[in-house]
Amino acid sequence: MKIKELLIEMGDRQRNKLIDPAIVKIAKADSAGRLATEDLIDLIITLNGKVPLLRDKEKRTLLTNSLKPGDVKELCVHLGLSEHNPWDQLAGKTIRKNSSMEKALFEWFQISEFEIPVVEEYELPETLVDVDASHGLFEHQRSAVRRIREMLNSDHPRAFLHMPTGSGKTRTAMNYICETLSQSEPCLVVWFAFNGELCEQAAGEFQKAWSHHGNREVSLQRMWGEHDVDVVTDDGVLFVGLDKLWAKVRSDHAWLYNLAPKVELLVFDEAHQSTAETYQHMVEIVLDGASTKLLGLSATPGRTYNDRTADSELSDMYYRQKVTLSVNGFDSPLDYLVKENYLSKPVFHQMSSPGATLSERDYARVEASEDYSKEIVERLSDDEMRNLLILDRVKALVSQGHHRIIVFANNVRHSNILQAYMSLRTELRCASITADTPSEQRKHWLDMFRNTEDKEPCVLFNYGVLTTGFDAPLTSAAVISRPTKSLVLYSQMVGRVIRGTRVGGTPEAEIWTVVDQNLPGFRDLSEAFNNWNDVWDD
């Protein structure tokens, strides 16, 4: 039966319950009192809709109560209900939306499927939802940011962030920089670094961080290598190579003095070098404004292994305010970082050349000086037995499954010698990367070395380039040929190969050191990490 036919058979009293009386009055007035029954029925269907009339239990009951005895029994049978007291059966029945019974009801009343509105069911959102931070920090990094904030918001706004290589000190610092920029507008942050690799690494990390945490468009300005800046915008970050800056200061004495009043935060990467005379002079110019904040970053908060005076000078520059990772339950934060796979587990090995390369007099000269002399380093570089030892170790590491290996050579010439002979002896992909390497060639090899999809072994011999500012997490082995008494330098070289699996690295890292003289303190990262604590804690 069609709904319109049933509405015709209904009495006026029942029919009027399906429409608001005020609407009937408007319709009668509009038709000058000539509102026919059929017009009223069309109005009821138009205003309610056939499907809503049947889905509304009260209105559906008005309709079914108007059915004749034969029709009401037929409907009950169609719906699978008892024919006993059919009107009561229908009046008391709840028919669920989109159920088979509702489908049968629509079928009996000749409602086509095209007349049934398709409405996507509303899905109630979950009460508790974990929202991922797409560029978030690990817990130890968040703790460091909180402590940096406390120090830089104090009456002595300087802080030294001491985090091991591979634990994310650049990312941690960028989080604080984004926070600083977001809270002040305009705001200028200046980032000091030694070379283009460090500057570019930091600039890339800032772009990534600001794209997630930023609240406006700011400027990223490069000032190193071929990049130069005359007029610095006062809202954003200026990344500066220190050699470039020193050249600028010498050619234009007023340039840095004019920049200083705009700077709200100065960040010094590899800050253990910030007390070097030239660099300290430029830092002091920028910090001439009392409100300018200074943040230093380094994996080694000291300049030497055991020169207390030089190390105290560094700690004094930062008001002895050092933010060092500390984790409850761990004597050293490095143990925590290794356990949680932020850092790979370093396995240290030593190897000695069978040749007697140094005399007792040479050893005495080394002991009496800050580091190995140029002359001694050259003699070590020419030692063929020592060089074969290094090349054989590289071949062994490759055969053990290491795909990315770094060799820290004695000097530029030594790096080139090792690479040349390795190329002659093997088909291994290898390159010598030094300050003399053309930029395009250097980029080609570094991109290849960093490529995580490329599983073919690759070896980089280098001097003075890859100790800082280089990040290739899948590097799993290093051979340290470069003789040094510098715990800072040794720690930096080891740091290149200890990225853990949690940050895309490896579970273990092998570090092979060529030992020409037994030097203390260079075989334990935890000891190195804690070496300068007394200087900062005094």
Buried (B, 14 or more C-beta within 10 A) or exposed (E): BEBBEBBEEBEEEBBBEBBEEEEBEEBBEEEEEEBEEEEBBEBBBEEBBBBEBBBBEEBBBBBBBBBEEEBBBBBBEEBEBEEEEBBEBBBEBEBEEEEEBBBBBBEBBEBEEEEBEEEEEEEEEEEEEEEEEEBEBBEBBEBBBEBBBEBBEEEEBBBBBBBBBBBBBBBBBBBBBBBBBBEEEBBBBBBBBBBBBBBBBBBBBBEBBBEEBBEEEBBBBBBBBEBEBEEBBBBBBBBBBBBBBBEBBEEEEEBBEEBBEBBBBBBBBBBBBBBEEEBBEBBEBBBEEEEBBBBBBBBBBBBBBEEEEBBBBBBEBBBBBBBBBEBEEBEBBBBBBBBBBBBBEBEBEEBBBEEEBBEEEBEEBBEEEEBBEEEBBBBBBBBEEBBBBBBEBBBEBBEEEBBBBBBBBBBBBBBBBBBEBBBEEBEBBBBBBBEBBEEEEBEEBBEBBBBEEBEEBBBBBBBBBBBBBBBBBBBBBBBBBBBBBBBBBBBBBBBBBBBBBEBEBBEBBBBBBBBBBEBEBBBBBBBBBBBBBEBBEE
